[in-house]
Amino acid sequence: MMSAEEILLRVKKNVFTQKSAEHLSKMRGEGLDFCEIRPYQAGDDIRKINFSASGKTGELQTNIFNEDKQINVIVCVMLSSSLHFGSVRLKNELIAEIVAHLVYSSIQQKNQTKLVFFFNDEQQVIQLNNMGGLLLAIEALLNFDLLKTQINPEALNNYLLQQAKSLVFVIGDFYQSIDYSMIAHKNQINAILVRDPLEELPNFGTELSLADAQNHSYIEANFSKKIAKKYQSQLKVADDKHYLHFAQHNINVGKVCTNDDVFIKLSQILK
């Protein structure tokens, strides 16, 4: 497992050396703080040209945003015992690297940034405004005792409904359905699924000893190829329901697996 220091060093290298770093700039305020449409002026950013309005008026129009306004960024981590798993690396280590990229980018843009752990009936809120705080937050996530931990979907909704309008990232393996309709109406939501390849495509058929991480019980099971295929089919049905719900409420969604390059995947998700 990588240390918190190694994760943060990797993040700094990615952000400073890769050309695609601007993809993480989706966290800038312009997406949340639209001001007006006005005629294009020399020197305006051509990326902000509103082609629909330009076609209607016959002259170039550009979108204007209150770019200097700080925005609220809330990174929500849905902790559960199922994150203590990984054939390539543990899912909670993957989440730590995802959090590091998102929070680092947000701090660099001088946004109001919070990291919130949701677990059981509790939540832990960490206000982040510097690299030292981010390093401690990564360490806390890597060292979190996930055993006997389960998701409480209502905690996320209750917390976000009490917050100001925010750019929200919800990170977890999404094996439990959560209704995002109310919080998506108020916030800009990004859902980031973390998975391990072995979870999505069990490619073995053998006798297994399965451990329940919540009560430490063990079950001996014959996980045949037929059962693996049925499991894969049911997982797809559940995920399709998630994606449909996300689409209905204009929630941006993407998946990062334990064998993925985190920076590249986030750049694709947030482009």
Phi and psi restraints in degrees (value plus and minus 20) as a CYANA .aco file:
   2 MET   PHI     -91.3   -51.3
   2 MET   PSI     130.2   170.2
   3 SER   PHI    -103.1   -63.1
   3 SER   PSI     146.9   186.9
   4 ALA   PHI     -80.7   -40.7
   4 ALA   PSI     -58.6   -18.6
   5 GLU   PHI     -83.6   -43.6
   5 GLU   PSI     -61.0   -21.0
   6 GLU   PHI     -86.0   -46.0
   6 GLU   PSI     -59.8   -19.8
   7 ILE   PHI     -83.6   -43.6
   7 ILE   PSI     -65.7   -25.7
   8 LEU   PHI     -85.5   -45.5
   8 LEU   PSI     -58.7   -18.7
   9 LEU   PHI     -83.4   -43.4
   9 LEU   PSI     -60.2   -20.2
  10 ARG   PHI     -83.3   -43.3
  10 ARG   PSI     -62.1   -22.1
  11 VAL   PHI     -81.7   -41.7
  11 VAL   PSI     -67.3   -27.3
  12 LYS   PHI     -80.0   -40.0
  12 LYS   PSI     -61.5   -21.5
  13 LYS   PHI     -84.3   -44.3
  13 LYS   PSI     -63.1   -23.1
  14 ASN   PHI     -81.5   -41.5
  14 ASN   PSI     -69.5   -29.5
  15 VAL   PHI     -86.0   -46.0
  15 VAL   PSI     -56.4   -16.4
  16 PHE   PHI    -107.8   -67.8
  16 PHE   PSI     -42.3    -2.3
  17 THR   PHI    -132.2   -92.2
  17 THR   PSI     -37.1     2.9
  18 GLN   PHI    -120.1   -80.1
  18 GLN   PSI     115.6   155.6
  19 LYS   PHI     -83.8   -43.8
  19 LYS   PSI     -48.1    -8.1
  20 SER   PHI     -98.7   -58.7
  20 SER   PSI      -9.9    30.1
  21 ALA   PHI     -80.0   -40.0
  21 ALA   PSI     -48.0    -8.0
  22 GLU   PHI     -87.6   -47.6
  22 GLU   PSI     -33.9     6.1
  23 HIS   PHI     -82.1   -42.1
  23 HIS   PSI     -52.5   -12.5
  24 LEU   PHI     -94.5   -54.5
  24 LEU   PSI     -23.8    16.2
  25 SER   PHI     -94.0   -54.0
  25 SER   PSI     -15.0    25.0
  26 LYS   PHI     -79.9   -39.9
  26 LYS   PSI     -36.0     4.0
  27 MET   PHI     -98.8   -58.8
  27 MET   PSI     -22.3    17.7
  28 ARG   PHI     -87.6   -47.6
  28 ARG   PSI     138.2   178.2
  29 GLY   PHI     -91.4   -51.4
  29 GLY   PSI     -35.6     4.4
  30 GLU   PHI     -81.8   -41.8
  30 GLU   PSI     -48.6    -8.6
  31 GLY   PHI     -92.4   -52.4
  31 GLY   PSI     -38.9     1.1
  32 LEU   PHI    -129.8   -89.8
  32 LEU   PSI     -32.2     7.8
  33 ASP   PHI    -149.6  -109.6
  33 ASP   PSI      36.0    76.0
  34 PHE   PHI     -85.9   -45.9
  34 PHE   PSI     119.5   159.5
  35 CYS   PHI    -129.7   -89.7
  35 CYS   PSI     -79.6   -39.6
  36 GLU   PHI    -186.1  -146.1
  36 GLU   PSI     152.8   192.8
  37 ILE   PHI    -133.3   -93.3
  37 ILE   PSI     111.3   151.3
  38 ARG   PHI    -161.1  -121.1
  38 ARG   PSI     144.9   184.9
  39 PRO   PHI     -78.5   -38.5
  39 PRO   PSI     122.8   162.8
  40 TYR   PHI     -83.8   -43.8
  40 TYR   PSI     118.3   158.3
  41 GLN   PHI    -142.6  -102.6
  41 GLN   PSI     131.1   171.1
  42 ALA   PHI     -75.2   -35.2
  42 ALA   PSI     110.5   150.5
  43 GLY   PHI      79.2   119.2
  43 GLY   PSI     -33.2     6.8
  44 ASP   PHI     -86.8   -46.8
  44 ASP   PSI     130.7   170.7
  45 ASP   PHI     -89.5   -49.5
  45 ASP   PSI      99.2   139.2
  46 ILE   PHI     -85.5   -45.5
  46 ILE   PSI     -39.2     0.8
  47 ARG   PHI     -90.0   -50.0
  47 ARG   PSI     -35.2     4.8
  48 LYS   PHI    -119.2   -79.2
  48 LYS   PSI     -12.1    27.9
  49 ILE   PHI     -84.3   -44.3
  49 ILE   PSI     112.1   152.1
  50 ASN   PHI    -116.4   -76.4
  50 ASN   PSI      79.3   119.3
  51 PHE   PHI     -90.7   -50.7
  51 PHE   PSI     -50.3   -10.3
  52 SER   PHI     -84.8   -44.8
  52 SER   PSI     -68.8   -28.8
  53 ALA   PHI     -86.3   -46.3
  53 ALA   PSI     -55.0   -15.0
  54 SER   PHI     -83.1   -43.1
  54 SER   PSI     -61.1   -21.1
  55 GLY   PHI     -85.4   -45.4
  55 GLY   PSI     -54.6   -14.6
  56 LYS   PHI     -94.4   -54.4
  56 LYS   PSI     -54.9   -14.9
  57 THR   PHI    -114.3   -74.3
  57 THR   PSI     -37.7     2.3
  58 GLY   PHI      64.4   104.4
  58 GLY   PSI     -18.8    21.2
  59 GLU   PHI    -159.5  -119.5
  59 GLU   PSI     136.9   176.9
  60 LEU   PHI     -81.8   -41.8
  60 LEU   PSI     112.7   152.7
  61 GLN   PHI    -140.9  -100.9
  61 GLN   PSI     127.7   167.7
  62 THR   PHI    -148.7  -108.7
  62 THR   PSI     127.4   167.4
  63 ASN   PHI    -102.6   -62.6
  63 ASN   PSI     116.2   156.2
  64 ILE   PHI    -132.9   -92.9
  64 ILE   PSI     113.5   153.5
  65 PHE   PHI    -145.7  -105.7
  65 PHE   PSI     133.7   173.7
  66 ASN   PHI    -103.3   -63.3
  66 ASN   PSI      60.8   100.8
  67 GLU   PHI     -92.8   -52.8
  67 GLU   PSI     -42.9    -2.9
  68 ASP   PHI    -104.2   -64.2
  68 ASP   PSI     -27.8    12.2
  69 LYS   PHI     -97.7   -57.7
  69 LYS   PSI     110.3   150.3
  70 GLN   PHI     -87.3   -47.3
  70 GLN   PSI     127.7   167.7
  71 ILE   PHI    -136.8   -96.8
  71 ILE   PSI     141.0   181.0
  72 ASN   PHI    -109.5   -69.5
  72 ASN   PSI     103.7   143.7
  73 VAL   PHI    -135.2   -95.2
  73 VAL   PSI     104.4   144.4
  74 ILE   PHI    -143.0  -103.0
  74 ILE   PSI      98.4   138.4
  75 VAL   PHI    -121.2   -81.2
  75 VAL   PSI      92.9   132.9
  76 CYS   PHI    -124.9   -84.9
  76 CYS   PSI     104.5   144.5
  77 VAL   PHI    -130.4   -90.4
  77 VAL   PSI      98.7   138.7
  78 MET   PHI    -111.1   -71.1
  78 MET   PSI      77.3   117.3
  79 LEU   PHI    -103.5   -63.5
  79 LEU   PSI     119.8   159.8
  80 SER   PHI    -177.7  -137.7
  80 SER   PSI     143.1   183.1
  81 SER   PHI     -84.0   -44.0
  81 SER   PSI     -42.4    -2.4
  82 SER   PHI     -88.8   -48.8
  82 SER   PSI     -32.9     7.1
  83 LEU   PHI     -97.9   -57.9
  83 LEU   PSI     -33.8     6.2
  84 HIS   PHI    -105.7   -65.7
  84 HIS   PSI      40.6    80.6
  85 PHE   PHI    -174.8  -134.8
  85 PHE   PSI     129.0   169.0
  86 GLY   PHI     151.6   191.6
  86 GLY   PSI     110.9   150.9
  87 SER   PHI    -107.6   -67.6
  87 SER   PSI     -43.3    -3.3
  88 VAL   PHI    -121.4   -81.4
  88 VAL   PSI     -72.7   -32.7
  89 ARG   PHI    -176.3  -136.3
  89 ARG   PSI     142.7   182.7
  90 LEU   PHI     -85.5   -45.5
  90 LEU   PSI     125.8   165.8
  91 LYS   PHI     -85.3   -45.3
  91 LYS   PSI     -51.2   -11.2
  92 ASN   PHI     -89.8   -49.8
  92 ASN   PSI     -47.6    -7.6
  93 GLU   PHI     -89.4   -49.4
  93 GLU   PSI     -60.5   -20.5
  94 LEU   PHI     -79.7   -39.7
  94 LEU   PSI     -64.4   -24.4
  95 ILE   PHI     -82.5   -42.5
  95 ILE   PSI     -59.3   -19.3
  96 ALA   PHI     -79.2   -39.2
  96 ALA   PSI     -59.7   -19.7
  97 GLU   PHI     -91.4   -51.4
  97 GLU   PSI     -58.1   -18.1
  98 ILE   PHI     -81.6   -41.6
  98 ILE   PSI     -67.8   -27.8
  99 VAL   PHI     -78.4   -38.4
  99 VAL   PSI     -63.0   -23.0
 100 ALA   PHI     -80.3   -40.3
 100 ALA   PSI     -63.0   -23.0
 101 HIS   PHI     -84.6   -44.6
 101 HIS   PSI     -67.5   -27.5
 102 LEU   PHI     -84.9   -44.9
 102 LEU   PSI     -68.1   -28.1
 103 VAL   PHI     -88.7   -48.7
 103 VAL   PSI     -60.6   -20.6
 104 TYR   PHI     -79.4   -39.4
 104 TYR   PSI     -66.6   -26.6
 105 SER   PHI     -81.6   -41.6
 105 SER   PSI     -61.3   -21.3
 106 SER   PHI     -86.5   -46.5
 106 SER   PSI     -62.7   -22.7
 107 ILE   PHI     -83.1   -43.1
 107 ILE   PSI     -60.4   -20.4
 108 GLN   PHI     -81.2   -41.2
 108 GLN   PSI     -51.0   -11.0
 109 GLN   PHI    -109.7   -69.7
 109 GLN   PSI     -13.6    26.4
 110 LYS   PHI      40.4    80.4
 110 LYS   PSI      17.0    57.0
 111 ASN   PHI    -107.5   -67.5
 111 ASN   PSI     138.9   178.9
 112 GLN   PHI     -94.6   -54.6
 112 GLN   PSI      95.2   135.2
 113 THR   PHI    -142.8  -102.8
 113 THR   PSI     109.4   149.4
 114 LYS   PHI    -145.5  -105.5
 114 LYS   PSI     123.1   163.1
 115 LEU   PHI    -135.3   -95.3
 115 LEU   PSI     107.6   147.6
 116 VAL   PHI    -146.5  -106.5
 116 VAL   PSI     103.7   143.7
 117 PHE   PHI    -113.5   -73.5
 117 PHE   PSI     107.0   147.0
 118 PHE   PHI    -130.9   -90.9
 118 PHE   PSI     105.8   145.8
 119 PHE   PHI    -177.9  -137.9
 119 PHE   PSI     118.6   158.6
 120 ASN   PHI      29.6    69.6
 120 ASN   PSI    -146.2  -106.2
 121 ASP   PHI    -122.6   -82.6
 121 ASP   PSI      -1.9    38.1
 122 GLU   PHI    -138.1   -98.1
 122 GLU   PSI     147.1   187.1
 123 GLN   PHI    -167.5  -127.5
 123 GLN   PSI     122.6   162.6
 124 GLN   PHI    -140.8  -100.8
 124 GLN   PSI      97.6   137.6
 125 VAL   PHI    -124.1   -84.1
 125 VAL   PSI     107.9   147.9
 126 ILE   PHI    -142.3  -102.3
 126 ILE   PSI      96.3   136.3
 127 GLN   PHI    -102.3   -62.3
 127 GLN   PSI     107.0   147.0
 128 LEU   PHI    -141.1  -101.1
 128 LEU   PSI     107.8   147.8
 129 ASN   PHI    -161.1  -121.1
 129 ASN   PSI     -13.5    26.5
 130 ASN   PHI    -175.5  -135.5
 130 ASN   PSI     148.8   188.8
 131 MET   PHI     -88.5   -48.5
 131 MET   PSI     -51.0   -11.0
 132 GLY   PHI     -83.0   -43.0
 132 GLY   PSI     -63.3   -23.3
 133 GLY   PHI     -85.5   -45.5
 133 GLY   PSI     -57.4   -17.4
 134 LEU   PHI     -85.5   -45.5
 134 LEU   PSI     -60.7   -20.7
 135 LEU   PHI     -80.0   -40.0
 135 LEU   PSI     -63.9   -23.9
 136 LEU   PHI     -85.1   -45.1
 136 LEU   PSI     -56.8   -16.8
 137 ALA   PHI     -86.7   -46.7
 137 ALA   PSI     -60.2   -20.2
 138 ILE   PHI     -83.7   -43.7
 138 ILE   PSI     -63.1   -23.1
 139 GLU   PHI     -81.1   -41.1
 139 GLU   PSI     -61.5   -21.5
 140 ALA   PHI     -82.5   -42.5
 140 ALA   PSI     -59.2   -19.2
 141 LEU   PHI     -89.9   -49.9
 141 LEU   PSI     -61.4   -21.4
 142 LEU   PHI     -85.0   -45.0
 142 LEU   PSI     -52.4   -12.4
 143 ASN   PHI    -118.9   -78.9
 143 ASN   PSI     -15.9    24.1
 144 PHE   PHI     -85.5   -45.5
 144 PHE   PSI     113.6   153.6
 145 ASP   PHI    -100.1   -60.1
 145 ASP   PSI      81.4   121.4
 146 LEU   PHI    -104.2   -64.2
 146 LEU   PSI     -34.7     5.3
 147 LEU   PHI     -83.3   -43.3
 147 LEU   PSI     118.6   158.6
 148 LYS   PHI      43.4    83.4
 148 LYS   PSI       3.4    43.4
 149 THR   PHI    -125.2   -85.2
 149 THR   PSI     114.8   154.8
 150 GLN   PHI    -159.4  -119.4
 150 GLN   PSI     140.3   180.3
 151 ILE   PHI    -101.3   -61.3
 151 ILE   PSI     119.9   159.9
 152 ASN   PHI    -137.1   -97.1
 152 ASN   PSI      76.4   116.4
 153 PRO   PHI     -77.1   -37.1
 153 PRO   PSI     -54.8   -14.8
 154 GLU   PHI     -87.0   -47.0
 154 GLU   PSI     -48.4    -8.4
 155 ALA   PHI     -81.9   -41.9
 155 ALA   PSI     -60.4   -20.4
 156 LEU   PHI     -83.0   -43.0
 156 LEU   PSI     -68.6   -28.6
 157 ASN   PHI     -81.0   -41.0
 157 ASN   PSI     -67.9   -27.9
 158 ASN   PHI     -80.7   -40.7
 158 ASN   PSI     -60.7   -20.7
 159 TYR   PHI     -87.2   -47.2
 159 TYR   PSI     -69.7   -29.7
 160 LEU   PHI     -89.0   -49.0
 160 LEU   PSI     -49.5    -9.5
 161 LEU   PHI     -87.3   -47.3
 161 LEU   PSI     -40.6    -0.6
 162 GLN   PHI    -112.8   -72.8
 162 GLN   PSI     -25.2    14.8
 163 GLN   PHI    -116.4   -76.4
 163 GLN   PSI     141.6   181.6
 164 ALA   PHI     -88.3   -48.3
 164 ALA   PSI     143.0   183.0
 165 LYS   PHI     -70.8   -30.8
 165 LYS   PSI     109.2   149.2
 166 SER   PHI    -162.1  -122.1
 166 SER   PSI     140.4   180.4
 167 LEU   PHI    -111.0   -71.0
 167 LEU   PSI      96.8   136.8
 168 VAL   PHI    -136.9   -96.9
 168 VAL   PSI     114.7   154.7
 169 PHE   PHI    -135.7   -95.7
 169 PHE   PSI     102.4   142.4
 170 VAL   PHI    -129.1   -89.1
 170 VAL   PSI     100.1   140.1
 171 ILE   PHI    -139.5   -99.5
 171 ILE   PSI     110.2   150.2
 172 GLY   PHI     158.5   198.5
 172 GLY   PSI    -197.9  -157.9
 173 ASP   PHI    -112.1   -72.1
 173 ASP   PSI     -25.2    14.8
 174 PHE   PHI      34.6    74.6
 174 PHE   PSI      28.9    68.9
 175 TYR   PHI    -112.7   -72.7
 175 TYR   PSI     -18.8    21.2
 176 GLN   PHI    -148.6  -108.6
 176 GLN   PSI     116.0   156.0
 177 SER   PHI     -94.4   -54.4
 177 SER   PSI     119.0   159.0
 178 ILE   PHI    -153.2  -113.2
 178 ILE   PSI     114.6   154.6
 179 ASP   PHI    -104.4   -64.4
 179 ASP   PSI      93.3   133.3
 180 TYR   PHI    -119.4   -79.4
 180 TYR   PSI     -15.2    24.8
 181 SER   PHI     -78.3   -38.3
 181 SER   PSI     -63.2   -23.2
 182 MET   PHI     -92.8   -52.8
 182 MET   PSI     -64.0   -24.0
 183 ILE   PHI     -95.4   -55.4
 183 ILE   PSI     -47.6    -7.6
 184 ALA   PHI     -91.4   -51.4
 184 ALA   PSI     -47.9    -7.9
 185 HIS   PHI     -86.7   -46.7
 185 HIS   PSI     -49.4    -9.4
 186 LYS   PHI    -117.4   -77.4
 186 LYS   PSI     -51.8   -11.8
 187 ASN   PHI    -141.6  -101.6
 187 ASN   PSI     146.5   186.5
 188 GLN   PHI    -115.0   -75.0
 188 GLN   PSI      92.2   132.2
 189 ILE   PHI    -125.1   -85.1
 189 ILE   PSI     114.8   154.8
 190 ASN   PHI    -140.6  -100.6
 190 ASN   PSI     103.0   143.0
 191 ALA   PHI    -123.0   -83.0
 191 ALA   PSI     106.3   146.3
 192 ILE   PHI    -139.4   -99.4
 192 ILE   PSI      90.2   130.2
 193 LEU   PHI    -105.5   -65.5
 193 LEU   PSI     113.2   153.2
 194 VAL   PHI    -132.5   -92.5
 194 VAL   PSI     108.5   148.5
 195 ARG   PHI    -160.9  -120.9
 195 ARG   PSI     140.4   180.4
 196 ASP   PHI    -128.7   -88.7
 196 ASP   PSI     120.7   160.7
 197 PRO   PHI     -73.7   -33.7
 197 PRO   PSI     -54.7   -14.7
 198 LEU   PHI     -89.3   -49.3
 198 LEU   PSI     -46.0    -6.0
 199 GLU   PHI     -90.0   -50.0
 199 GLU   PSI     -58.5   -18.5
 200 GLU   PHI    -108.1   -68.1
 200 GLU   PSI     -45.4    -5.4
 201 LEU   PHI    -159.9  -119.9
 201 LEU   PSI      58.1    98.1
 202 PRO   PHI     -85.6   -45.6
 202 PRO   PSI      92.4   132.4
 203 ASN   PHI    -129.7   -89.7
 203 ASN   PSI      20.4    60.4
 204 PHE   PHI    -162.4  -122.4
 204 PHE   PSI     140.8   180.8
 205 GLY   PHI    -159.0  -119.0
 205 GLY   PSI      88.1   128.1
 206 THR   PHI    -183.7  -143.7
 206 THR   PSI     154.0   194.0
 207 GLU   PHI     -97.9   -57.9
 207 GLU   PSI     110.0   150.0
 208 LEU   PHI    -144.6  -104.6
 208 LEU   PSI     129.6   169.6
 209 SER   PHI    -128.4   -88.4
 209 SER   PSI      88.1   128.1
 210 LEU   PHI    -117.5   -77.5
 210 LEU   PSI     110.9   150.9
 211 ALA   PHI    -125.1   -85.1
 211 ALA   PSI     111.2   151.2
 212 ASP   PHI    -107.0   -67.0
 212 ASP   PSI      92.8   132.8
 213 ALA   PHI     -89.8   -49.8
 213 ALA   PSI     -34.4     5.6
 214 GLN   PHI    -109.8   -69.8
 214 GLN   PSI     -54.4   -14.4
 215 ASN   PHI    -142.7  -102.7
 215 ASN   PSI     -13.5    26.5
 216 HIS   PHI      42.1    82.1
 216 HIS   PSI       2.9    42.9
 217 SER   PHI    -108.0   -68.0
 217 SER   PSI     141.1   181.1
 218 TYR   PHI    -145.5  -105.5
 218 TYR   PSI     123.6   163.6
 219 ILE   PHI    -149.1  -109.1
 219 ILE   PSI     107.8   147.8
 220 GLU   PHI    -107.1   -67.1
 220 GLU   PSI     106.1   146.1
 221 ALA   PHI    -159.6  -119.6
 221 ALA   PSI     126.5   166.5
 222 ASN   PHI    -116.9   -76.9
 222 ASN   PSI      77.9   117.9
 223 PHE   PHI    -108.6   -68.6
 223 PHE   PSI      62.6   102.6
 224 SER   PHI     -95.4   -55.4
 224 SER   PSI     148.4   188.4
 225 LYS   PHI     -84.3   -44.3
 225 LYS   PSI     -52.0   -12.0
 226 LYS   PHI     -85.7   -45.7
 226 LYS   PSI     -64.0   -24.0
 227 ILE   PHI     -85.6   -45.6
 227 ILE   PSI     -59.4   -19.4
 228 ALA   PHI     -80.9   -40.9
 228 ALA   PSI     -61.3   -21.3
 229 LYS   PHI     -86.9   -46.9
 229 LYS   PSI     -60.7   -20.7
 230 LYS   PHI     -84.4   -44.4
 230 LYS   PSI     -61.8   -21.8
 231 TYR   PHI     -80.0   -40.0
 231 TYR   PSI     -65.2   -25.2
 232 GLN   PHI     -81.5   -41.5
 232 GLN   PSI     -59.4   -19.4
 233 SER   PHI     -85.5   -45.5
 233 SER   PSI     -64.6   -24.6
 234 GLN   PHI     -86.9   -46.9
 234 GLN   PSI     -56.1   -16.1
 235 LEU   PHI     -84.0   -44.0
 235 LEU   PSI     -60.1   -20.1
 236 LYS   PHI     -83.3   -43.3
 236 LYS   PSI     -61.1   -21.1
 237 VAL   PHI     -81.0   -41.0
 237 VAL   PSI     -65.2   -25.2
 238 ALA   PHI     -84.2   -44.2
 238 ALA   PSI     -62.8   -22.8
 239 ASP   PHI     -86.8   -46.8
 239 ASP   PSI     -57.9   -17.9
 240 ASP   PHI     -80.3   -40.3
 240 ASP   PSI     -57.5   -17.5
 241 LYS   PHI     -85.2   -45.2
 241 LYS   PSI     -60.3   -20.3
 242 HIS   PHI     -80.7   -40.7
 242 HIS   PSI     -68.9   -28.9
 243 TYR   PHI     -84.0   -44.0
 243 TYR   PSI     -56.5   -16.5
 244 LEU   PHI     -84.5   -44.5
 244 LEU   PSI     -63.3   -23.3
 245 HIS   PHI     -82.8   -42.8
 245 HIS   PSI     -62.2   -22.2
 246 PHE   PHI     -81.4   -41.4
 246 PHE   PSI     -64.8   -24.8
 247 ALA   PHI     -83.9   -43.9
 247 ALA   PSI     -59.3   -19.3
 248 GLN   PHI     -84.0   -44.0
 248 GLN   PSI     -46.6    -6.6
 249 HIS   PHI    -134.6   -94.6
 249 HIS   PSI       0.5    40.5
 250 ASN   PHI      36.6    76.6
 250 ASN   PSI      23.5    63.5
 251 ILE   PHI    -120.6   -80.6
 251 ILE   PSI     103.8   143.8
 252 ASN   PHI     -92.8   -52.8
 252 ASN   PSI     115.3   155.3
 253 VAL   PHI    -158.2  -118.2
 253 VAL   PSI     126.5   166.5
 254 GLY   PHI    -176.5  -136.5
 254 GLY   PSI     143.1   183.1
 255 LYS   PHI    -140.9  -100.9
 255 LYS   PSI     118.2   158.2
 256 VAL   PHI    -145.5  -105.5
 256 VAL   PSI     106.5   146.5
 257 CYS   PHI    -122.5   -82.5
 257 CYS   PSI     143.6   183.6
 258 THR   PHI     -86.0   -46.0
 258 THR   PSI     -35.6     4.4
 259 ASN   PHI    -122.5   -82.5
 259 ASN   PSI      -8.8    31.2
 260 ASP   PHI    -110.9   -70.9
 260 ASP   PSI     137.2   177.2
 261 ASP   PHI    -100.9   -60.9
 261 ASP   PSI      93.3   133.3
 262 VAL   PHI     -79.9   -39.9
 262 VAL   PSI     -65.5   -25.5
 263 PHE   PHI     -82.2   -42.2
 263 PHE   PSI     -64.8   -24.8
 264 ILE   PHI     -84.2   -44.2
 264 ILE   PSI     -63.8   -23.8
 265 LYS   PHI     -84.5   -44.5
 265 LYS   PSI     -62.6   -22.6
 266 LEU   PHI     -84.5   -44.5
 266 LEU   PSI     -57.8   -17.8
 267 SER   PHI     -81.1   -41.1
 267 SER   PSI     -57.5   -17.5
 268 GLN   PHI     -91.6   -51.6
 268 GLN   PSI     -60.5   -20.5
 269 ILE   PHI     -87.7   -47.7
 269 ILE   PSI     -59.2   -19.2
 270 LEU   PHI    -119.5   -79.5
 270 LEU   PSI     -12.1    27.9
